[in-house]
């Protein structure tokens, strides 16, 4: 069990470090919410209300 914990800890730390070193620009929360709202609006136009 300890090996699993140590293995997961090493994997998790590597993932965090990779994310911190990632130079790509991110997507703002506003952009994500606008895209989500557009999907919701499009779905509402396709499906009739019950």
C-alpha distance matrix in Angstrom:
0.0 3.8 5.4 5.2 6.5 8.8 9.9 10.7 12.4 14.4 15.4 16.5 18.5 20.1 21.2 22.6 24.4 25.8 27.1 28.8 30.4 31.7 35.4 36.3 38.0 36.3 37.7 39.0 38.2 41.9 41.8 38.8 40.5 43.8 42.3 40.5 43.8 45.7 43.5 44.0 47.7 48.0 46.2 48.6 51.6 50.6 49.7 52.4 51.6 51.2
3.8 0.0 3.8 5.4 5.0 6.1 8.4 9.8 10.4 12.3 14.1 15.1 16.4 18.3 19.8 21.0 22.4 24.2 25.7 26.9 28.5 30.2 33.9 35.1 36.9 35.4 37.1 38.3 37.7 41.5 41.5 38.8 40.6 43.9 42.6 41.0 44.3 46.3 44.3 44.9 48.6 49.0 47.5 49.8 52.8 52.0 51.3 54.0 53.2 53.0
5.4 3.8 0.0 3.8 5.4 5.1 5.9 8.4 9.7 10.5 12.1 14.0 15.3 16.5 18.2 19.9 21.0 22.4 24.3 25.7 26.9 28.4 32.2 33.4 35.5 34.2 36.1 37.6 37.3 41.1 40.8 38.1 40.2 43.3 41.7 40.4 43.9 45.6 43.5 44.4 48.1 48.2 46.8 49.4 52.2 51.2 50.7 53.6 53.1 53.1
5.2 5.4 3.8 0.0 3.8 5.5 5.0 6.0 8.4 9.9 10.4 11.9 14.1 15.3 16.3 18.2 19.8 20.9 22.4 24.2 25.7 26.8 30.6 31.4 33.3 31.7 33.4 34.9 34.4 38.1 37.8 34.9 36.9 40.1 38.5 37.0 40.5 42.1 40.0 40.8 44.5 44.7 43.1 45.7 48.5 47.5 47.0 49.9 49.3 49.3
6.5 5.0 5.4 3.8 0.0 3.8 5.4 5.2 6.0 8.6 9.8 10.3 12.1 14.1 15.2 16.3 18.1 19.8 21.0 22.4 24.2 25.6 29.4 30.4 32.0 30.4 32.1 33.3 32.7 36.5 36.5 33.8 35.6 38.9 37.6 36.2 39.5 41.4 39.5 40.2 43.9 44.3 42.9 45.3 48.2 47.6 47.0 49.8 49.0 49.1
8.8 6.1 5.1 5.5 3.8 0.0 3.8 5.5 5.0 6.2 8.6 9.8 10.5 12.3 14.2 15.4 16.4 18.3 20.0 21.1 22.5 24.3 28.0 29.4 31.3 30.1 32.2 33.6 33.4 37.2 37.1 34.6 36.7 39.9 38.6 37.5 40.9 42.7 41.0 42.0 45.5 45.9 44.7 47.2 50.0 49.4 49.1 52.0 51.4 51.7
9.9 8.4 5.9 5.0 5.4 3.8 0.0 3.8 5.5 5.2 6.2 8.6 10.0 10.7 12.4 14.4 15.5 16.6 18.5 20.2 21.2 22.6 26.3 27.5 29.7 28.5 30.5 32.3 32.3 36.0 35.5 33.0 35.4 38.3 36.7 35.8 39.3 40.8 38.9 40.1 43.7 43.8 42.7 45.4 48.0 47.2 47.0 50.1 49.7 50.1
10.7 9.8 8.4 6.0 5.2 5.5 3.8 0.0 3.8 5.4 5.0 5.9 8.5 9.8 10.4 12.2 14.1 15.2 16.4 18.3 19.9 20.9 24.7 25.6 27.4 25.9 27.7 29.2 29.0 32.7 32.4 29.7 31.9 35.0 33.5 32.4 35.8 37.5 35.7 36.7 40.3 40.5 39.4 42.0 44.7 44.0 43.8 46.7 46.3 46.7
12.4 10.4 9.7 8.4 6.0 5.0 5.5 3.8 0.0 3.8 5.5 5.1 6.1 8.5 9.9 10.6 12.2 14.1 15.4 16.5 18.3 19.9 23.6 24.9 26.6 25.3 27.3 28.6 28.5 32.3 32.3 29.9 32.0 35.2 34.1 33.1 36.5 38.3 36.8 37.8 41.3 41.8 40.9 43.3 46.1 45.7 45.5 48.4 47.8 48.3
14.4 12.3 10.5 9.9 8.6 6.2 5.2 5.4 3.8 0.0 3.8 5.5 5.2 6.2 8.7 10.0 10.6 12.2 14.3 15.4 16.5 18.3 21.9 23.5 25.7 24.8 27.2 28.9 29.2 33.0 32.6 30.5 33.0 35.9 34.6 34.0 37.5 39.0 37.6 38.9 42.3 42.6 41.9 44.5 47.1 46.6 46.7 49.8 49.4 50.2
15.4 14.1 12.1 10.4 9.8 8.6 6.2 5.0 5.5 3.8 0.0 3.8 5.5 5.1 6.3 8.8 10.0 10.6 12.4 14.4 15.4 16.5 20.2 21.3 23.5 22.4 24.6 26.6 26.9 30.5 29.9 27.6 30.2 33.1 31.5 30.9 34.5 35.8 34.2 35.7 39.1 39.2 38.5 41.2 43.7 43.1 43.3 46.4 46.2 47.0
16.5 15.1 14.0 11.9 10.3 9.8 8.6 5.9 5.1 5.5 3.8 0.0 3.8 5.4 5.1 6.3 8.6 9.9 10.7 12.4 14.3 15.4 19.1 20.1 21.8 20.4 22.4 23.9 24.0 27.8 27.5 25.2 27.6 30.6 29.4 28.6 32.1 33.7 32.3 33.6 36.9 37.4 36.7 39.3 41.8 41.5 41.6 44.6 44.2 45.1
18.5 16.4 15.3 14.1 12.1 10.5 10.0 8.5 6.1 5.2 5.5 3.8 0.0 3.8 5.4 5.1 6.1 8.5 9.9 10.6 12.3 14.2 17.8 19.4 21.2 20.3 22.8 24.3 24.7 28.4 28.3 26.4 29.0 31.9 30.9 30.5 33.8 35.5 34.4 35.8 39.0 39.5 39.1 41.6 44.1 44.0 44.3 47.3 46.9 47.9
20.1 18.3 16.5 15.3 14.1 12.3 10.7 9.8 8.5 6.2 5.1 5.4 3.8 0.0 3.8 5.5 5.1 6.1 8.6 9.9 10.5 12.1 15.8 17.4 19.8 19.3 22.0 24.0 24.9 28.5 27.8 26.1 29.0 31.6 30.3 30.2 33.7 34.9 33.8 35.6 38.7 38.9 38.7 41.4 43.7 43.4 43.9 47.1 47.0 48.2
21.2 19.8 18.2 16.3 15.2 14.2 12.4 10.4 9.9 8.7 6.3 5.1 5.4 3.8 0.0 3.8 5.5 5.1 6.2 8.7 9.9 10.5 14.3 15.2 17.3 16.3 18.7 20.7 21.5 25.1 24.3 22.4 25.3 27.9 26.5 26.4 29.9 31.2 30.1 31.8 34.9 35.1 34.9 37.6 39.9 39.6 40.2 43.4 43.3 44.5
22.6 21.0 19.9 18.2 16.3 15.4 14.4 12.2 10.6 10.0 8.8 6.3 5.1 5.5 3.8 0.0 3.8 5.5 5.1 6.2 8.7 9.9 13.5 14.8 16.3 15.2 17.8 19.2 19.9 23.6 23.4 21.7 24.4 27.2 26.3 26.2 29.5 31.0 30.3 31.8 34.8 35.4 35.4 37.8 40.2 40.3 40.8 43.9 43.5 44.9
24.4 22.4 21.0 19.8 18.1 16.4 15.5 14.1 12.2 10.6 10.0 8.6 6.1 5.1 5.5 3.8 0.0 3.8 5.4 5.1 6.2 8.6 12.0 14.1 16.1 16.0 19.1 20.7 22.0 25.5 25.1 23.9 26.8 29.3 28.4 28.7 32.0 33.3 32.7 34.5 37.4 37.8 38.0 40.6 42.7 42.9 43.7 46.8 46.6 48.1
25.8 24.2 22.4 20.9 19.8 18.3 16.6 15.2 14.1 12.2 10.6 9.9 8.5 6.1 5.1 5.5 3.8 0.0 3.8 5.5 5.1 6.1 9.8 11.4 14.0 14.0 17.2 19.4 21.0 24.3 23.4 22.2 25.4 27.6 26.4 26.9 30.3 31.3 30.6 32.7 35.5 35.6 35.9 38.7 40.6 40.6 41.6 44.8 45.0 46.6
27.1 25.7 24.3 22.4 21.0 20.0 18.5 16.4 15.4 14.3 12.4 10.7 9.9 8.6 6.2 5.1 5.4 3.8 0.0 3.8 5.4 5.1 8.7 9.7 11.4 10.8 13.8 15.8 17.3 20.6 19.9 18.8 21.9 24.1 23.1 23.7 27.0 28.1 27.7 29.6 32.3 32.7 33.1 35.7 37.7 37.9 38.9 42.0 42.0 43.7
28.8 26.9 25.7 24.2 22.4 21.1 20.2 18.3 16.5 15.4 14.4 12.4 10.6 9.9 8.7 6.2 5.1 5.5 3.8 0.0 3.8 5.6 8.2 10.3 11.7 11.7 15.0 16.4 18.1 21.4 21.1 20.5 23.4 25.6 25.1 25.9 28.9 30.1 30.1 32.0 34.5 35.1 35.7 38.1 40.1 40.6 41.6 44.6 44.5 46.3
30.4 28.5 26.9 25.7 24.2 22.5 21.2 19.9 18.3 16.5 15.4 14.3 12.3 10.5 9.9 8.7 6.2 5.1 5.4 3.8 0.0 3.8 6.1 9.1 11.5 12.5 16.1 18.1 20.3 23.3 22.5 22.2 25.4 27.2 26.4 27.6 30.7 31.5 31.5 33.7 36.0 36.4 37.2 39.8 41.5 41.8 43.1 46.3 46.4 48.3
31.7 30.2 28.4 26.8 25.6 24.3 22.6 20.9 19.9 18.3 16.5 15.4 14.2 12.1 10.5 9.9 8.6 6.1 5.1 5.6 3.8 0.0 3.8 5.6 8.4 9.5 13.1 15.6 18.0 20.8 19.5 19.2 22.7 24.2 23.2 24.6 27.7 28.3 28.2 30.7 32.9 33.0 34.0 36.7 38.2 38.5 40.0 43.2 43.5 45.5
35.4 33.9 32.2 30.6 29.4 28.0 26.3 24.7 23.6 21.9 20.2 19.1 17.8 15.8 14.3 13.5 12.0 9.8 8.7 8.2 6.1 3.8 0.0 3.8 6.4 8.9 12.6 15.0 18.0 20.2 18.9 19.3 22.8 23.8 23.1 24.9 27.8 28.1 28.5 31.1 32.9 33.1 34.4 37.0 38.3 38.8 40.5 43.7 44.2 46.5
36.3 35.1 33.4 31.4 30.4 29.4 27.5 25.6 24.9 23.5 21.3 20.1 19.4 17.4 15.2 14.8 14.1 11.4 9.7 10.3 9.1 5.6 3.8 0.0 3.8 6.3 9.7 12.6 15.7 17.7 15.8 16.3 19.9 20.7 19.7 21.7 24.6 24.6 25.0 27.8 29.5 29.5 30.9 33.6 34.7 35.2 37.1 40.3 40.9 43.3
38.0 36.9 35.5 33.3 32.0 31.3 29.7 27.4 26.6 25.7 23.5 21.8 21.2 19.8 17.3 16.3 16.1 14.0 11.4 11.7 11.5 8.4 6.4 3.8 0.0 3.7 6.9 9.3 12.7 14.3 12.7 13.7 17.1 17.7 17.2 19.4 22.0 22.2 23.0 25.6 27.1 27.4 29.1 31.5 32.6 33.4 35.3 38.3 38.8 41.3
36.3 35.4 34.2 31.7 30.4 30.1 28.5 25.9 25.3 24.8 22.4 20.4 20.3 19.3 16.3 15.2 16.0 14.0 10.8 11.7 12.5 9.5 8.9 6.3 3.7 0.0 3.8 6.4 9.4 11.5 10.1 10.5 13.8 15.0 14.5 16.3 19.0 19.6 20.3 22.6 24.4 24.9 26.3 28.6 30.0 30.9 32.5 35.5 35.7 38.1
37.7 37.1 36.1 33.4 32.1 32.2 30.5 27.7 27.3 27.2 24.6 22.4 22.8 22.0 18.7 17.8 19.1 17.2 13.8 15.0 16.1 13.1 12.6 9.7 6.9 3.8 0.0 3.8 6.6 8.2 6.4 6.9 10.3 11.2 10.9 12.8 15.3 15.9 16.8 19.0 20.7 21.4 22.9 25.0 26.4 27.5 29.1 32.0 32.2 34.7
39.0 38.3 37.6 34.9 33.3 33.6 32.3 29.2 28.6 28.9 26.6 23.9 24.3 24.0 20.7 19.2 20.7 19.4 15.8 16.4 18.1 15.6 15.0 12.6 9.3 6.4 3.8 0.0 3.8 5.3 5.2 6.4 8.7 10.0 10.9 12.5 14.3 15.6 17.0 18.6 20.1 21.5 23.0 24.6 26.2 27.7 29.2 31.7 31.6 34.1
38.2 37.7 37.3 34.4 32.7 33.4 32.3 29.0 28.5 29.2 26.9 24.0 24.7 24.9 21.5 19.9 22.0 21.0 17.3 18.1 20.3 18.0 18.0 15.7 12.7 9.4 6.6 3.8 0.0 3.8 5.5 5.1 6.1 8.6 9.9 10.5 12.1 14.2 15.4 16.4 18.2 20.0 21.1 22.5 24.4 26.0 27.1 29.4 28.9 31.3
41.9 41.5 41.1 38.1 36.5 37.2 36.0 32.7 32.3 33.0 30.5 27.8 28.4 28.5 25.1 23.6 25.5 24.3 20.6 21.4 23.3 20.8 20.2 17.7 14.3 11.5 8.2 5.3 3.8 0.0 3.8 5.5 5.2 6.1 8.6 9.8 10.4 12.2 14.3 15.2 16.2 18.2 19.9 20.9 22.5 24.5 25.9 28.0 27.6 30.3
41.8 41.5 40.8 37.8 36.5 37.1 35.5 32.4 32.3 32.6 29.9 27.5 28.3 27.8 24.3 23.4 25.1 23.4 19.9 21.1 22.5 19.5 18.9 15.8 12.7 10.1 6.4 5.2 5.5 3.8 0.0 3.8 5.5 5.1 6.2 8.6 9.9 10.6 12.5 14.3 15.3 16.6 18.5 20.0 21.3 23.0 24.7 27.1 27.2 30.1
38.8 38.8 38.1 34.9 33.8 34.6 33.0 29.7 29.9 30.5 27.6 25.2 26.4 26.1 22.4 21.7 23.9 22.2 18.8 20.5 22.2 19.2 19.3 16.3 13.7 10.5 6.9 6.4 5.1 5.5 3.8 0.0 3.8 5.5 5.2 6.2 8.6 9.9 10.8 12.4 14.3 15.5 16.7 18.5 20.3 21.5 22.8 25.5 25.5 28.0
40.5 40.6 40.2 36.9 35.6 36.7 35.4 31.9 32.0 33.0 30.2 27.6 29.0 29.0 25.3 24.4 26.8 25.4 21.9 23.4 25.4 22.7 22.8 19.9 17.1 13.8 10.3 8.7 6.1 5.2 5.5 3.8 0.0 3.8 5.4 5.0 6.0 8.5 9.8 10.4 12.1 14.1 15.2 16.4 18.4 20.1 21.1 23.3 22.9 25.5
43.8 43.9 43.3 40.1 38.9 39.9 38.3 35.0 35.2 35.9 33.1 30.6 31.9 31.6 27.9 27.2 29.3 27.6 24.1 25.6 27.2 24.2 23.8 20.7 17.7 15.0 11.2 10.0 8.6 6.1 5.1 5.5 3.8 0.0 3.8 5.4 5.1 6.2 8.7 9.9 10.4 12.2 14.2 15.3 16.6 18.6 20.2 22.4 22.4 25.3
42.3 42.6 41.7 38.5 37.6 38.6 36.7 33.5 34.1 34.6 31.5 29.4 30.9 30.3 26.5 26.3 28.4 26.4 23.1 25.1 26.4 23.2 23.1 19.7 17.2 14.5 10.9 10.9 9.9 8.6 6.2 5.2 5.4 3.8 0.0 3.8 5.5 5.1 6.4 8.7 9.9 10.6 12.4 14.4 15.6 16.9 18.7 21.4 21.8 24.7
40.5 41.0 40.4 37.0 36.2 37.5 35.8 32.4 33.1 34.0 30.9 28.6 30.5 30.2 26.4 26.2 28.7 26.9 23.7 25.9 27.6 24.6 24.9 21.7 19.4 16.3 12.8 12.5 10.5 9.8 8.6 6.2 5.0 5.4 3.8 0.0 3.8 5.4 5.2 6.3 8.7 9.9 10.7 12.5 14.5 15.7 16.7 19.4 19.4 21.9
43.8 44.3 43.9 40.5 39.5 40.9 39.3 35.8 36.5 37.5 34.5 32.1 33.8 33.7 29.9 29.5 32.0 30.3 27.0 28.9 30.7 27.7 27.8 24.6 22.0 19.0 15.3 14.3 12.1 10.4 9.9 8.6 6.0 5.1 5.5 3.8 0.0 3.8 5.4 5.0 6.0 8.5 9.8 10.5 12.4 14.4 15.5 17.6 17.4 20.3
45.7 46.3 45.6 42.1 41.4 42.7 40.8 37.5 38.3 39.0 35.8 33.7 35.5 34.9 31.2 31.0 33.3 31.3 28.1 30.1 31.5 28.3 28.1 24.6 22.2 19.6 15.9 15.6 14.2 12.2 10.6 9.9 8.5 6.2 5.1 5.4 3.8 0.0 3.8 5.4 5.1 6.1 8.5 9.9 10.7 12.5 14.5 16.9 17.5 20.7
43.5 44.3 43.5 40.0 39.5 41.0 38.9 35.7 36.8 37.6 34.2 32.3 34.4 33.8 30.1 30.3 32.7 30.6 27.7 30.1 31.5 28.2 28.5 25.0 23.0 20.3 16.8 17.0 15.4 14.3 12.5 10.8 9.8 8.7 6.4 5.2 5.4 3.8 0.0 3.8 5.5 5.1 6.1 8.6 10.0 10.8 12.4 15.3 16.2 19.0
44.0 44.9 44.4 40.8 40.2 42.0 40.1 36.7 37.8 38.9 35.7 33.6 35.8 35.6 31.8 31.8 34.5 32.7 29.6 32.0 33.7 30.7 31.1 27.8 25.6 22.6 19.0 18.6 16.4 15.2 14.3 12.4 10.4 9.9 8.7 6.3 5.0 5.4 3.8 0.0 3.8 5.5 5.1 6.2 8.8 10.1 10.7 13.1 13.2 16.0
47.7 48.6 48.1 44.5 43.9 45.5 43.7 40.3 41.3 42.3 39.1 36.9 39.0 38.7 34.9 34.8 37.4 35.5 32.3 34.5 36.0 32.9 32.9 29.5 27.1 24.4 20.7 20.1 18.2 16.2 15.3 14.3 12.1 10.4 9.9 8.7 6.0 5.1 5.5 3.8 0.0 3.8 5.4 5.1 6.4 8.9 10.3 12.1 12.6 15.9
48.0 49.0 48.2 44.7 44.3 45.9 43.8 40.5 41.8 42.6 39.2 37.4 39.5 38.9 35.1 35.4 37.8 35.6 32.7 35.1 36.4 33.0 33.1 29.5 27.4 24.9 21.4 21.5 20.0 18.2 16.6 15.5 14.1 12.2 10.6 9.9 8.5 6.1 5.1 5.5 3.8 0.0 3.8 5.4 5.2 6.5 8.9 11.6 13.1 16.4
46.2 47.5 46.8 43.1 42.9 44.7 42.7 39.4 40.9 41.9 38.5 36.7 39.1 38.7 34.9 35.4 38.0 35.9 33.1 35.7 37.2 34.0 34.4 30.9 29.1 26.3 22.9 23.0 21.1 19.9 18.5 16.7 15.2 14.2 12.4 10.7 9.8 8.5 6.1 5.1 5.4 3.8 0.0 3.8 5.4 5.2 6.3 9.4 10.7 13.6
48.6 49.8 49.4 45.7 45.3 47.2 45.4 42.0 43.3 44.5 41.2 39.3 41.6 41.4 37.6 37.8 40.6 38.7 35.7 38.1 39.8 36.7 37.0 33.6 31.5 28.6 25.0 24.6 22.5 20.9 20.0 18.5 16.4 15.3 14.4 12.5 10.5 9.9 8.6 6.2 5.1 5.4 3.8 0.0 3.8 5.5 5.4 7.1 7.8 11.2
51.6 52.8 52.2 48.5 48.2 50.0 48.0 44.7 46.1 47.1 43.7 41.8 44.1 43.7 39.9 40.2 42.7 40.6 37.7 40.1 41.5 38.2 38.3 34.7 32.6 30.0 26.4 26.2 24.4 22.5 21.3 20.3 18.4 16.6 15.6 14.5 12.4 10.7 10.0 8.8 6.4 5.2 5.4 3.8 0.0 3.8 5.8 7.2 9.3 12.8
50.6 52.0 51.2 47.5 47.6 49.4 47.2 44.0 45.7 46.6 43.1 41.5 44.0 43.4 39.6 40.3 42.9 40.6 37.9 40.6 41.8 38.5 38.8 35.2 33.4 30.9 27.5 27.7 26.0 24.5 23.0 21.5 20.1 18.6 16.9 15.7 14.4 12.5 10.8 10.1 8.9 6.5 5.2 5.5 3.8 0.0 3.8 6.6 9.6 12.5
49.7 51.3 50.7 47.0 47.0 49.1 47.0 43.8 45.5 46.7 43.3 41.6 44.3 43.9 40.2 40.8 43.7 41.6 38.9 41.6 43.1 40.0 40.5 37.1 35.3 32.5 29.1 29.2 27.1 25.9 24.7 22.8 21.1 20.2 18.7 16.7 15.5 14.5 12.4 10.7 10.3 8.9 6.3 5.4 5.8 3.8 0.0 3.8 6.5 8.9
52.4 54.0 53.6 49.9 49.8 52.0 50.1 46.7 48.4 49.8 46.4 44.6 47.3 47.1 43.4 43.9 46.8 44.8 42.0 44.6 46.3 43.2 43.7 40.3 38.3 35.5 32.0 31.7 29.4 28.0 27.1 25.5 23.3 22.4 21.4 19.4 17.6 16.9 15.3 13.1 12.1 11.6 9.4 7.1 7.2 6.6 3.8 0.0 3.8 6.4
51.6 53.2 53.1 49.3 49.0 51.4 49.7 46.3 47.8 49.4 46.2 44.2 46.9 47.0 43.3 43.5 46.6 45.0 42.0 44.5 46.4 43.5 44.2 40.9 38.8 35.7 32.2 31.6 28.9 27.6 27.2 25.5 22.9 22.4 21.8 19.4 17.4 17.5 16.2 13.2 12.6 13.1 10.7 7.8 9.3 9.6 6.5 3.8 0.0 3.8
51.2 53.0 53.1 49.3 49.1 51.7 50.1 46.7 48.3 50.2 47.0 45.1 47.9 48.2 44.5 44.9 48.1 46.6 43.7 46.3 48.3 45.5 46.5 43.3 41.3 38.1 34.7 34.1 31.3 30.3 30.1 28.0 25.5 25.3 24.7 21.9 20.3 20.7 19.0 16.0 15.9 16.4 13.6 11.2 12.8 12.5 8.9 6.4 3.8 0.0
